C-alpha cells in the first residue's frame, strides 16, 4: 500500500435550482425603499401569504431578515384586525 497512487478526485457539479438556474431574489421592501411594513396595507401583505393563509418563508419571498420579521408581525396584526384571514377555505 505504500506505493499506491491516490485516487483522482471527482469534479463537483455546480448546484442549480429547480429548473437549472438559480436566480437571486432581492427584498421587495429594500428595492422600493420602504422602511417600515404597515399592517394596514393588506393588499401588499397578500403576496407574502400562501393561498392557504400561511406566511411564506424568506427563502420563498426573497425578503431580507429585517423586513421578513416586519412582514410576519404585520400579517399577524392584520389578522387580529380582521383585514386578513387566518385560514382560507
N, C-alpha and C positions, 0 to 999 in steps of 0.2 A: 504494500500500500504506500510505501514511502515514495516510489517513483511514479505514482499515478497522476494523471493530469486533472486539473479541476474542470468540472462541467461548465460549458458556456452558459451564461445567464440568458434567460428568455427576455425578449424585449417586451415592455409593458405597453399595452394598447391604451390609447387615450380614452378616458371615460367620457361618455357622451350622455346627453339627456334621453328622454323617452323617444324622441324622433330623430336622433342622430346629431343634434346640435344643442348645446346648452346656451341659453340666452340670459344675460344678466338683467335682472329686474331692478328697477330703480323705484325708490319710495315716491309715491304719488304726492304726498304732502310736502316733502323736501323739494320736489320738482316745481310744485305750484307755490312754493314759499309760504306755506301755511304753518304758523307756529303752534296753534292750539286747535285740537279737534273738538268741534262743537256737537253736542248730543242732539241739538235741535235740527241740525242738517241731516235728517234721517235718510234722505234720498241718496246722499253720497255714502252713508254708512251701509246701505244695502249691498254695495259691491264687495264689502268685506265680510258678508254673511253667505253661507251656503243656502241652497234652496230649501233645506230643512230647517233653517234658522240658526245653525251653529256658526260660531265665529271662526273664520278661516285663519290658518296659521301664517306666520311671517314667510315661511318657505313658499306658500302659495300666493300670498298677496304681494310680496316684494317690499313691504313696508319696513322701514328701519325699526330698531328696537324701541326707540323713544315713542315714535308715532304708533307702533302696534299696541303698546300699552295704553296710550290715549284712546285709540280706537276701541279697545276692549272695554275700557271704563265708560266711554261714550255710548256704546251699544247697550251696556247694562243699565245705564241711566235712562236711555230712550225706551228700553223695555219696561222699566219701572213706571215711566210716564205714559205708557201705552202708545208710544209712537211707533215702536217696532214689536213684532210678535216674539214670544218666547219660542214657540213651535209653530210651524205652518203645516197644514194637513195636505 
